[in-house]
């Protein structure tokens, strides 16, 4: 008991009641006006608050194919803190936030349903979830606070307005212009938006207002002082305050009262009428989401009657509860849907009004490999998967295949879909510039709207992790087998042609993986620093002599001779420098060295990626016979060779992220390739 008391005392010493009191502030209507004068932002509309919430996390400028884009840290930093991550959707998110901004400024989009449209698993739900969570946290900050009010009950308790109305709505219509003018004239400056009073009280508060006003003979200020208490409002989806979520059910069970509230039949006997607002539950999703945001999951699966409710809610900012007049609301209406449902909307001529009131934001699949990899790395890394080592490139090859299924085959006859993937991923290729990449994207308007979902990839990586309980690591071949085995049962593969296409793309990925690991093993074999420095020095001596038309002095005999053309070409051919381009390449190298010398810097082959690769591949070619890599396959390895192999294995572990088991596997695999007589790297 003493130990438990000590633990609780330690925790008690850390409790700060200041924050609790600030978050649960209550005061008079006059106190609230003082708050408005000091911080006019508390009166913001739902769209203004949502936009400011996103911007409060900051932005950064990025460049993509010559275009300057704004990246919103809300969708990166904030998302990462909450276990989510949105990658590769900067353009779509920029369009979405610009829509919020337009609505915040009152340019018209505040009267629209925002529709996130894209294939399954493209992060539509994640975006909606983040926006709701962001608003919840923002409402708990000083910058994001907002307020509502409650009525004094006959027993002295306080009854909150069921629709969380803005306290300024308590001001009668005839006094609003003067009050707003004074608030804007005397309020804190500068302020991005003017203070305005929009909309009227909920039916419940209208009734309470009218009833209590009689008690004070029309003196509404006195009535507010005695009968109304303003409180700080904390948005919360769990508490159904300012954040709503609606998910459609089958048509037989859909009821529009789920959106706009329903009669409380138990209270009819108490109040005598089903049109008395006190006998009505204003707890529909559109009611409780007032002042915040409501998410409609698969919005286009809603019954037509529901969609009619959305028309008024979006365009007029009004809803029609049963037995009551139209009621004002102020909320962001965010829906999401997939391609088949959206096509059905387009083909339904009776839904023209809804289409006209919709702002569609396309949320496609990621088409950039490095972004797709990030989606899986947050869940599947050796650090996060207990007891299993994930071999290098395991996640990468799965992501590569997923992206390939989403790409439109290029029109360029000389460009493969794999090369297109590499161009999108930022790799430079001979004959292709950024302008060509822009053109490729322009020719593929619907790219990313079809293909394999990240969910399928995640499922198959998970299968690979549990399907090999005796293995201490999983490798790309295990995952690729899971990907292929699952294709026959994939519910979204429409026909045999699509199945064959996806299977062929897996073969493309396998070949690319072979090239990747061959290159890694080659570089690990050639990672003898001293040998590379000697080879580089020899190559550079010959290049210098060649470009300056000089003789080369033999370091052993001291005699002078012609530059060693055979040596230079053996290096340059490793990076596909053709005979006709050798002079240009050699001059580029010498100009590069000269530019470094002018800046007082010393040349290092590691600063030139192409030259480093060429030297490593040349050294590998010179050394591979001494290591006899192909002998691994036969398991007949002498002691000297085994020592060299162990050195290569340690380099794979140290430089490329393998462990003992996966390094052995990849060496055996590459050895089998060389045993088949396929040593040439691509």
Protein Blocks (a to p, Z undefined) as FASTA:
>chain_A
ZZmmmmmmmmmmmpcfklmmmmmgccdfklmmmmmmmmmmlmpcfklmmmmmmmmnopad
ddeehiacdddfklmmmmmmnopacehilmmmmmmmmmmmmmmnonopmmcccdddddeh
ilmmmmmmmmmmmmmmmmmpmklgccddddddfkopacddfklpafklmpcfklmmmmmm
mmmmmmccddfbdcddedjddfklmmmmmmmmmmnnopaklmmmmmpccddddddfklog
oiacdddddfklgcfklmnopadfklmmmnopakbfklcccfbfklmmgoiacddehkll
pcfklmmmmmmmmmnopacdehiacddddddddddddfklmmmmmmmmklmmmmmmcccd
dddddfbfklmmmmmmmmmcfklmghiacdehklmmmmmmmmmmmpccdfblkbcfklmm
mmmnopacehiafklmmmmmmmmmmgoiaccdfklmmmmmmmmmmmmmmbcbdcfklmmm
mmmmmmmmmmklmblmlmmmmmmmmmmmmmmmmmmmmmmmmmmmmmcfklmmmmmmmmmm
mmmmmmnopacddfklopacdddfklmmmmmmmnopafklmmmmmmmmmmmmmmmmmnop
acdfklpmklmmmmmmmmmmmmmmmnommlmmnopacfklmmmmmmmmmmmmmmnopafk
lmmmmmmmmmmmmmnopabcZZ
